[in-house]
């Protein structure tokens, strides 16, 4: 059996380890899907390497954690928007 057919591959993105336990073909398909979602920094690595990396935060988690800038968010205050002056 070829290593490419073994479930030992993971996909890494700028967000972290996306998914592991894939065949190389499944990893390539996941990369194609993530490219369509405009995710950057995509590559295929082994599960052993992926186990050392953090899991990515999904958009829904970021939104619920950030809330209205209170504790539990990313520690940043929301920006105030500047009013545009009338012409």
HELIX and SHEET records of a PDB file:
HELIX    1   1 UNK A    3  UNK A    5  5                                   3    
HELIX    2   2 UNK A   24  UNK A   36  1                                  13    
HELIX    3   3 UNK A   47  UNK A   50  1                                   4    
HELIX    4   4 UNK A   59  UNK A   66  1                                   8    
SHEET    1   A 3 UNK A  16  UNK A  22  0                                        
SHEET    2   A 3 UNK A   9  UNK A  13 -1                                        
SHEET    3   A 3 UNK A  43  UNK A  46 -1                                        
END                                                                             
